[in-house]
């Protein structure tokens, strides 16, 4: 019986998500067509707002299954252009961007969101979400600068892939190189427990609570200390990763069964 209950819960969860996505998808297609026809840059801003609304509304609608607790959601507001870094635990992490209060966000992702979130692929393309796979570093950097000029926050998942063990993975250096090169604030977004709700590689969900915590922004005024290190971007990377370790460790200690 427990397995049947889990299967029915998962089926209900993903059915609600699919129906809601299909209901909202025509608005994404409309923005996609408007942008194709007019080329107006403001439509990209509308598309980024639509992506934020979609993430927030989807998980709000699914509150009977998941409850999202957001700590310091305003931390990135007023700091654009900036970089939001986020650890990566599950397919839910892209949706969780809707629970911090900066609405103009542009994720740099692998190809899977464009393949799996098909109803919203057009709006993600319009918003300029950056598909990193198959692109050179120069191409990605040029696209990042284009979005920064529009006042958007760039969202990096420095682990590069979802954690299969629940442990924080090693960080890649791209976000930290860019932060130092462009003097951009970094706002760490710590995602807690999304991997326990939907594990990577499965469509089985477990009801419960997810927490996101926006840590205090690391401002460019603090970068002089990191630039004194032999490898500045590695020093910044290690500092930010240590903040994640501290936050996740404290969360685990508070929730020991």
C-alpha positions as CSV (number, residue, x, y, z in Angstrom):
1,X,0.0,0.0,0.0
2,X,2.7,2.6,0.7
3,X,4.2,2.1,-2.8
4,X,0.7,2.5,-4.3
5,X,0.2,5.7,-2.3
6,X,3.6,7.1,-3.4
7,X,2.8,6.3,-7.1
8,X,-0.6,8.0,-6.9
9,X,0.9,11.0,-5.1
10,X,3.6,11.3,-7.8
11,X,1.0,10.9,-10.6
12,X,-1.2,13.6,-9.0
13,X,1.7,16.0,-8.6
14,X,3.0,15.7,-12.1
15,X,-0.5,15.8,-13.6
16,X,-1.3,19.1,-11.9
17,X,2.1,20.5,-13.0
18,X,1.5,19.4,-16.6
19,X,-2.0,20.8,-16.8
20,X,-0.9,24.1,-15.3
21,X,2.0,24.3,-17.7
22,X,-0.3,23.6,-20.7
23,X,-2.7,26.3,-19.5
24,X,0.0,28.9,-19.3
25,X,2.0,27.8,-22.4
26,X,-0.1,29.9,-24.9
27,X,1.2,33.1,-23.2
28,X,4.7,31.9,-23.7
29,X,4.1,31.2,-27.4
30,X,2.5,34.7,-27.7
31,X,5.6,36.3,-26.3
32,X,7.8,34.2,-28.5
33,X,5.8,35.3,-31.6
34,X,5.8,38.9,-30.6
35,X,9.5,38.9,-30.1
36,X,10.1,37.2,-33.5
37,X,7.8,39.7,-35.2
38,X,9.0,42.9,-33.5
39,X,12.5,42.2,-32.0
40,X,11.6,44.5,-29.1
41,X,14.0,44.0,-26.2
42,X,11.3,44.8,-23.7
43,X,9.6,41.5,-24.7
44,X,12.6,39.7,-23.3
45,X,11.9,41.3,-20.0
46,X,8.3,40.3,-20.1
47,X,9.4,36.7,-20.9
48,X,11.8,36.7,-17.9
49,X,8.9,37.9,-15.7
50,X,6.7,35.2,-17.2
51,X,9.2,32.5,-16.3
52,X,9.4,33.8,-12.7
53,X,5.6,33.9,-12.4
54,X,5.4,30.3,-13.8
55,X,7.9,29.0,-11.3
56,X,6.2,30.7,-8.3
57,X,2.7,29.9,-9.4
58,X,3.4,26.3,-10.1
59,X,4.8,25.5,-6.7
60,X,2.2,27.6,-5.0
61,X,-0.5,25.6,-6.7
62,X,1.3,22.4,-5.6
63,X,1.4,23.5,-2.0
64,X,-0.7,20.4,-0.9
65,X,2.4,18.4,-1.9
66,X,5.3,20.8,-1.3
67,X,5.7,23.8,1.0
68,X,8.5,26.3,0.1
69,X,10.0,28.3,2.9
70,X,12.0,31.3,1.6
71,X,14.5,33.0,3.8
72,X,15.7,36.6,2.9
73,X,14.0,36.5,-0.5
74,X,14.9,40.2,-1.2
75,X,18.7,39.8,-1.0
76,X,19.2,40.1,-4.8
77,X,16.7,42.9,-5.3
78,X,18.4,46.2,-6.3
79,X,21.8,44.6,-7.0
80,X,21.4,44.0,-10.7
81,X,23.3,43.2,-12.8
82,X,24.5,40.4,-10.5
83,X,25.2,36.7,-10.4
84,X,22.9,34.4,-8.4
85,X,24.6,31.0,-7.7
86,X,22.5,28.1,-6.7
87,X,23.3,24.5,-5.7
88,X,21.5,21.9,-7.7
89,X,19.5,19.0,-6.2
90,X,16.5,18.3,-8.4
91,X,14.3,19.3,-11.4
92,X,12.5,21.7,-9.0
93,X,15.5,24.0,-8.7
94,X,14.6,26.1,-11.8
95,X,11.1,26.6,-10.4
96,X,12.5,27.7,-7.0
97,X,13.9,30.8,-8.6
98,X,10.3,32.1,-8.3
99,X,10.7,32.2,-4.5
100,X,13.3,34.8,-4.4
101,X,12.0,38.3,-5.2
102,X,14.2,39.4,-8.1
103,X,12.0,38.8,-11.1
104,X,14.5,39.4,-13.9
105,X,16.6,36.3,-13.9
106,X,18.4,34.5,-16.7
107,X,19.7,31.0,-15.9
108,X,22.7,29.5,-17.6
109,X,21.7,25.8,-17.9
110,X,22.4,22.5,-19.6
111,X,20.0,21.4,-22.3
112,X,17.6,19.4,-20.2
113,X,15.1,22.2,-19.3
114,X,14.7,23.0,-23.0
115,X,14.0,19.3,-23.7
116,X,11.8,18.4,-20.6
117,X,9.9,21.7,-20.1
118,X,8.5,21.7,-23.6
119,X,5.4,23.8,-23.0
120,X,7.7,26.6,-21.9
121,X,10.7,26.2,-24.2
122,X,9.5,29.2,-26.4
123,X,9.3,31.6,-23.4
124,X,12.7,30.4,-22.2
125,X,14.2,31.0,-25.6
126,X,12.5,34.5,-25.7
127,X,13.7,35.3,-22.2
128,X,17.2,34.4,-23.3
129,X,17.9,31.5,-20.9
130,X,21.4,30.5,-21.9
131,X,21.9,26.9,-23.0
132,X,25.5,26.3,-22.2
133,X,26.0,22.9,-23.8
134,X,27.5,23.1,-27.3
135,X,28.6,26.7,-26.8
136,X,32.1,28.0,-26.4
137,X,33.2,30.1,-23.3
138,X,33.4,33.2,-25.6
139,X,29.8,32.7,-26.8
140,X,28.4,32.2,-23.3
141,X,30.3,35.3,-22.0
142,X,28.9,37.4,-24.9
143,X,25.4,36.3,-24.1
144,X,25.9,37.0,-20.4
145,X,27.1,40.5,-21.1
146,X,24.0,41.1,-23.4
147,X,21.7,40.2,-20.5
148,X,23.7,42.2,-18.0
149,X,23.1,45.3,-20.2
150,X,19.4,44.6,-19.9
151,X,19.7,44.6,-16.0
152,X,19.1,40.9,-15.6
153,X,20.6,38.7,-13.0
154,X,22.6,35.7,-14.3
155,X,21.9,32.4,-12.5
156,X,24.7,29.8,-12.4
157,X,24.5,26.3,-11.0
158,X,28.2,25.9,-10.2
159,X,28.0,22.2,-9.6
160,X,27.1,21.8,-13.2
161,X,24.7,18.9,-12.6
162,X,22.2,17.7,-10.0
163,X,23.7,16.0,-7.0
164,X,23.0,12.2,-7.0
165,X,24.0,11.8,-3.4
166,X,22.5,14.8,-1.7
167,X,26.0,16.1,-1.0
168,X,27.3,19.4,-2.3
169,X,29.4,18.8,-5.4
170,X,32.5,20.5,-6.6
171,X,32.0,23.9,-8.0
172,X,33.1,25.0,-11.5
173,X,34.8,28.3,-12.0
174,X,32.8,30.1,-14.7
175,X,30.5,32.2,-12.4
176,X,33.5,33.3,-10.3
177,X,35.7,34.2,-13.3
178,X,32.8,36.3,-14.6
179,X,32.1,38.0,-11.3
180,X,35.7,39.2,-11.0
181,X,36.1,40.2,-14.6
182,X,32.9,42.2,-14.7
183,X,32.8,43.3,-11.0
184,X,29.4,41.7,-10.4
185,X,27.9,41.0,-7.0
186,X,27.4,37.3,-6.2
187,X,24.2,36.4,-4.3
188,X,24.3,32.7,-3.1
189,X,21.0,30.9,-3.2
190,X,21.1,27.8,-1.0
191,X,18.5,25.2,-1.9
192,X,17.7,22.8,0.9
193,X,15.9,19.5,0.6
194,X,14.7,19.6,-3.0
195,X,16.7,16.5,-3.7
196,X,14.7,14.6,-1.1
197,X,11.4,15.7,-2.7
198,X,12.3,14.5,-6.3
199,X,15.5,12.6,-6.7
200,X,17.5,13.0,-9.9
201,X,16.7,10.4,-12.5
202,X,13.2,9.7,-11.2
203,X,9.7,11.1,-11.4
204,X,8.8,9.8,-7.9
205,X,8.1,12.7,-5.5
206,X,7.9,12.7,-1.7
207,X,5.7,15.4,-0.1
208,X,7.4,17.8,2.3
209,X,9.1,21.1,2.8
210,X,11.8,22.8,0.7
211,X,13.8,25.8,2.0
212,X,15.7,28.3,0.0
213,X,18.0,30.8,1.7
214,X,19.4,33.9,0.0
215,X,22.7,34.6,1.7
216,X,24.1,38.1,2.0
217,X,25.5,39.4,-1.3
218,X,29.3,39.4,-1.8
219,X,29.9,42.8,-3.3
220,X,32.7,43.8,-5.6
221,X,34.2,46.0,-2.9
222,X,35.3,42.7,-1.2
223,X,37.1,41.4,-4.3
224,X,40.4,43.0,-3.6
225,X,41.2,40.4,-1.0
226,X,40.5,37.6,-3.4
227,X,42.5,39.3,-6.2
228,X,45.6,39.0,-3.9
229,X,45.4,35.2,-4.0
230,X,47.6,33.3,-6.5
231,X,44.4,32.2,-8.4
232,X,41.7,34.9,-7.6
233,X,38.7,33.1,-9.0
234,X,39.6,29.9,-7.1
235,X,39.8,31.9,-3.9
236,X,36.4,33.4,-4.5
237,X,35.0,30.0,-5.5
238,X,36.3,28.4,-2.3
239,X,34.9,31.2,-0.2
240,X,31.4,30.9,-1.7
241,X,31.4,27.1,-1.5
242,X,32.3,27.3,2.1
243,X,29.2,29.5,2.7
244,X,27.1,26.8,1.1
245,X,28.7,24.1,3.3
246,X,28.0,26.1,6.5
247,X,24.4,26.8,5.5
248,X,23.6,23.2,4.5
249,X,25.3,21.8,7.6
250,X,23.4,24.1,9.9
251,X,20.1,23.1,8.2
252,X,20.9,19.4,8.5
253,X,21.7,19.9,12.2
254,X,18.3,21.6,12.8
255,X,16.5,18.8,11.1
256,X,18.1,15.7,12.6
257,X,15.4,13.1,12.9
